[in-house]
């Protein structure tokens, strides 16, 4: 896959750079990177099974992004430290909620104990 994408990029770059200059290189790169992503995704899905957790991969980051995007325009320099501390607190709470099953599987005593040498 990677060799095919590289050869395609070289050919496409050669054609497009001659026609539209530096923007041809940009266009060839964008097209070939998209092609690489699609081909690798297709190849990987044939060999592995993935479970998609929308809460962890989409909803939680989206909530954090919306909080930051909504709060930053109204944040004054005097309050910026407190607002950013609030982001940290919100992120920690969000991580604890979203990964609550994973947290419960950690053996904290074993993790925090001094290893015997």
C-alpha positions as CSV (number, residue, x, y, z in Angstrom):
1,X,0.0,0.0,0.0
2,X,2.7,2.5,1.0
3,X,4.8,1.8,-2.1
4,X,1.7,2.3,-4.3
5,X,0.8,5.5,-2.6
6,X,4.4,6.7,-2.9
7,X,4.6,5.9,-6.7
8,X,1.2,7.6,-7.2
9,X,2.4,10.7,-5.3
10,X,5.5,11.0,-7.4
11,X,3.6,10.7,-10.7
12,X,0.8,13.0,-9.5
13,X,3.3,15.5,-8.2
14,X,5.3,15.5,-11.5
15,X,2.1,16.1,-13.5
16,X,0.5,18.7,-11.2
17,X,3.7,20.7,-10.4
18,X,4.3,21.1,-14.2
19,X,0.7,22.4,-14.6
20,X,0.0,24.5,-11.5
21,X,3.3,24.9,-9.7
22,X,3.7,24.5,-5.9
23,X,-0.1,24.1,-5.4
24,X,0.3,21.0,-7.5
25,X,2.6,19.5,-4.8
26,X,0.0,20.5,-2.2
27,X,-2.8,18.9,-4.1
28,X,-0.8,15.7,-4.8
29,X,0.0,15.4,-1.1
30,X,-3.6,15.9,0.0
31,X,-4.9,13.4,-2.5
32,X,-2.3,10.8,-1.7
33,X,-2.7,11.1,2.0
34,X,-6.4,10.6,1.7
35,X,-5.8,7.6,-0.5
36,X,-3.3,6.2,2.0
37,X,-5.8,6.6,4.9
38,X,-8.6,4.9,3.0
39,X,-6.4,2.0,1.8
40,X,-4.9,1.4,5.2
41,X,-8.3,1.6,6.9
42,X,-9.6,-1.0,4.4
43,X,-6.6,-3.2,4.9
44,X,-6.7,-3.0,8.7
45,X,-10.4,-3.7,8.9
46,X,-9.9,-6.9,7.0
47,X,-7.4,-8.2,9.6
48,X,-8.6,-6.7,12.9
49,X,-11.9,-6.2,14.8
50,X,-12.4,-2.8,16.3
51,X,-15.0,-1.8,18.8
52,X,-16.0,1.9,18.4
53,X,-17.0,3.6,21.7
54,X,-18.6,6.9,20.6
55,X,-18.7,8.2,24.2
56,X,-14.9,7.9,24.5
57,X,-13.9,8.9,21.0
58,X,-16.5,11.5,20.0
59,X,-18.8,12.7,22.8
60,X,-16.3,13.4,25.6
61,X,-13.8,15.3,23.4
62,X,-16.6,17.2,21.9
63,X,-17.9,18.2,25.3
64,X,-14.5,19.5,26.3
65,X,-14.1,21.3,23.1
66,X,-17.5,23.0,23.4
67,X,-16.7,24.0,27.0
68,X,-13.4,25.6,26.0
69,X,-14.8,27.2,22.9
70,X,-17.7,28.6,24.8
71,X,-15.7,29.9,27.8
72,X,-12.6,31.3,26.2
73,X,-14.2,34.4,24.6
74,X,-15.5,35.4,28.0
75,X,-12.4,34.7,30.0
76,X,-10.6,37.8,31.3
77,X,-6.8,37.8,31.9
78,X,-7.5,38.1,35.6
79,X,-9.6,34.9,35.6
80,X,-7.7,32.9,33.0
81,X,-5.8,30.8,35.6
82,X,-9.0,29.8,37.4
83,X,-10.8,29.1,34.1
84,X,-7.9,26.8,33.0
85,X,-8.0,25.1,36.3
86,X,-11.7,24.5,35.8
87,X,-10.8,22.9,32.4
88,X,-8.4,20.6,34.2
89,X,-11.1,19.7,36.8
90,X,-13.7,19.1,34.1
91,X,-11.3,17.0,32.1
92,X,-10.5,14.8,35.2
93,X,-14.2,14.4,36.0
94,X,-14.9,13.5,32.4
95,X,-12.1,11.0,32.3
96,X,-13.2,9.4,35.6
97,X,-16.8,9.0,34.3
98,X,-15.9,7.8,30.8
99,X,-13.2,5.4,31.9
100,X,-14.9,4.2,35.1
101,X,-14.8,0.5,34.1
102,X,-11.1,0.7,33.3
103,X,-10.4,2.4,36.6
104,X,-12.1,-0.3,38.5
105,X,-9.9,-2.9,37.0
106,X,-6.6,-1.3,38.2
107,X,-5.1,-3.0,41.3
108,X,-3.9,0.2,43.0
109,X,-2.1,-1.5,45.8
110,X,0.0,-3.5,43.4
111,X,0.6,-0.5,41.2
112,X,1.6,1.8,44.1
113,X,3.6,-0.7,46.2
114,X,7.4,-0.7,46.2
115,X,8.6,-3.5,44.1
116,X,10.8,-6.0,46.0
117,X,14.2,-6.4,44.5
